C-alpha cells in the first residue's frame, strides 16, 4: 500500500463522485429519467412502487449514495493524507467512515424528505374518458380542436374531435366519450347535464 499514489486515488474518487453528482443533478433538471426519480441511480428503481409498499423499499445502494460516498471518501482521504498526521491505514479507515457517513446522510434525506412526497401514478390517475373540460379553440364538425381540463391538480390539454360531427364554439364545456390514437372524441356536456336533470325530476315526481 505504501507504494501506491494515494493522493491520486483520493482525488480521482472525489472528482468522479463530484462530476457524476452534477451529471445526475442536471439529468433531473432536464427531466432525464434515470431510475425512479427524474434524477437518480438504478438502486432507487426498486422503490418504484413506493405509493403502495412505502419508503422502506428503497435500496441504500443507489446512484446518490454511491456518489456521496466517493465524494466524502476522496475528499477526506486527500486532506488527511496531505496533512501527514496519521498513517496510511488510519487515513484509509477515516476516509471509509467519512464516506459511509456521507452516503448515510444522503440516504436519510432521500427517504425522509424526498420520497414521502412521491407516489406512483395509477391508470385511473391519467384516464381521460369521462373527463369534462372546455374547448380552447373552435371545433369544426369534422376537424380537430383542443380541450383544456384539470387532472391531479394540474392543467392539461388534449387534441379533440367532435364525436357526433357537430361543430362547437370555443369555450363550450365538453365531455370525453372515447380516446383513440391520441385524440379525444367529445360531446357537449349540456347534453348529459340536461339528461341528468330530467332523470332527477322524474325520480322526484315518483
JOFENKA-V200501 format. One record per residue. N is the residue number from 1. SS is DSSP state (@ for helix, = for strand, . for the rest). PSI is psi in degrees with one decimal (NA if undefined). D_CENTER is the distance of its C-alpha to the mean C-alpha in whole Angstrom. Layout:
((N;SS;PSI;D_CENTER) (N;SS;PSI;D_CENTER))
//
This chain:
((1;.;-30.7;44) (2;.;-21.3;46) (3;.;-4.0;47) (4;.;152.7;43) (5;.;88.2;41) (6;@;-30.4;39) (7;@;-44.1;38) (8;@;-39.4;37) (9;@;-48.1;35) (10;@;-42.4;33) (11;@;-37.8;33) (12;@;-44.3;31) (13;@;-44.6;29) (14;@;-44.5;28) (15;@;-43.4;27) (16;@;-45.6;25) (17;@;-41.4;23) (18;@;-46.2;23) (19;@;-45.6;22) (20;@;-31.9;20) (21;@;-44.6;18) (22;@;-39.0;18) (23;@;-41.5;17) (24;@;-36.6;14) (25;@;-44.9;13) (26;@;-35.0;14) (27;@;-38.9;12) (28;@;-39.4;9) (29;@;-31.3;11) (30;.;7.9;12) (31;.;42.0;8) (32;.;120.4;10) (33;.;115.5;8) (34;.;78.2;10) (35;.;-141.5;9) (36;.;-48.8;7) (37;.;-180.0;5) (38;.;-15.9;5) (39;.;71.0;8) (40;.;171.0;10) (41;.;175.3;13) (42;@;-25.0;14) (43;@;-33.0;15) (44;@;-11.5;12) (45;@;-21.8;12) (46;@;-18.7;14) (47;@;19.2;12) (48;.;-33.3;10) (49;.;38.0;12) (50;@;-27.1;12) (51;@;-18.1;12) (52;@;-34.7;16) (53;@;-16.2;17) (54;.;169.7;16) (55;@;-17.3;15) (56;@;-10.0;18) (57;@;-8.0;17) (58;.;140.1;15) (59;.;135.1;17) (60;.;-23.7;19) (61;.;95.7;19) (62;.;178.8;16) (63;@;-42.8;16) (64;@;-48.0;15) (65;@;-34.6;19) (66;@;-44.6;20) (67;@;-38.1;20) (68;@;-41.1;21) (69;@;-45.8;24) (70;@;-42.9;25) (71;@;-50.4;25) (72;@;-40.1;27) (73;@;-50.9;29) (74;@;-43.8;30) (75;@;-47.0;31) (76;@;-44.2;33) (77;@;-43.1;35) (78;@;-45.8;36) (79;@;-43.8;37) (80;@;-35.8;39) (81;@;-37.7;41) (82;@;-27.0;42) (83;@;-21.3;43) (84;.;39.5;46) (85;.;-40.7;46) (86;.;164.2;45) (87;.;167.5;45) (88;@;-38.3;43) (89;@;-43.9;42) (90;@;-38.9;41) (91;@;-43.3;39) (92;@;-42.0;37) (93;@;-47.9;37) (94;@;-35.4;36) (95;@;-41.9;33) (96;@;-42.5;32) (97;@;-42.8;32) (98;@;-43.5;30) (99;@;-41.4;27) (100;@;-39.9;27) (101;@;-42.1;27) (102;@;-42.8;24) (103;@;-38.8;22) (104;@;-39.3;22) (105;@;-43.3;22) (106;@;-42.0;18) (107;@;-41.0;18) (108;@;-42.0;19) (109;@;-41.2;16) (110;@;-46.5;13) (111;@;-40.4;15) (112;@;-26.6;16) (113;@;-53.5;14) (114;@;-49.0;11) (115;@;-31.2;10) (116;@;-25.9;12) (117;@;-1.1;10) (118;.;149.4;8) (119;.;156.6;9) (120;.;129.3;9) (121;.;131.2;10) (122;.;170.2;13) (123;@;-37.9;16) (124;@;-19.7;18) (125;@;-22.7;15) (126;.;8.1;15) (127;.;129.5;18) (128;.;-21.7;20) (129;.;128.8;24) (130;.;-4.9;26) (131;.;142.3;24) (132;=;134.7;26) (133;=;-170.6;25) (134;=;142.7;28) (135;=;126.8;29) (136;.;-7.3;28) (137;.;164.6;31) (138;.;138.6;34) (139;=;108.3;34) (140;.;162.9;37) (141;.;-42.2;38) (142;.;16.8;37) (143;.;-162.3;35) (144;=;153.2;31) (145;=;-161.2;29) (146;=;138.6;26) (147;=;138.2;25) (148;=;137.0;23) (149;=;164.0;21) (150;=;134.9;19) (151;=;129.8;16) (152;.;37.0;14) (153;.;6.8;15) (154;=;148.9;14) (155;=;127.2;17) (156;=;164.8;17) (157;=;154.2;20) (158;=;148.1;21) (159;=;133.6;24) (160;=;160.9;27) (161;=;146.8;31) (162;=;127.0;33) (163;.;-30.0;34) (164;.;16.5;38) (165;.;23.8;38) (166;.;132.5;39) (167;.;151.1;38) (168;=;146.0;36) (169;.;162.0;36) (170;.;139.2;33) (171;.;-7.2;32) (172;.;138.7;33) (173;=;127.2;31) (174;=;162.9;30) (175;=;139.2;29) (176;=;125.3;27) (177;=;-38.8;29) (178;=;161.8;27) (179;=;118.2;25) (180;=;128.5;26) (181;.;42.2;25) (182;.;5.9;22) (183;=;130.9;25) (184;=;128.9;25) (185;=;123.7;29) (186;=;157.9;30) (187;=;161.7;33) (188;=;133.6;34) (189;@;-28.3;33) (190;@;-25.6;37) (191;@;-42.9;38) (192;@;-33.4;36) (193;@;-43.7;37) (194;@;-40.5;40) (195;@;-39.4;40) (196;@;-40.7;39) (197;@;-39.8;41) (198;@;-39.3;44) (199;@;-38.0;43) (200;@;-40.7;43) (201;@;-41.2;46) (202;@;-41.8;48) (203;@;-40.0;46) (204;@;-36.3;48) (205;@;-28.8;51) (206;.;NA;52))
//
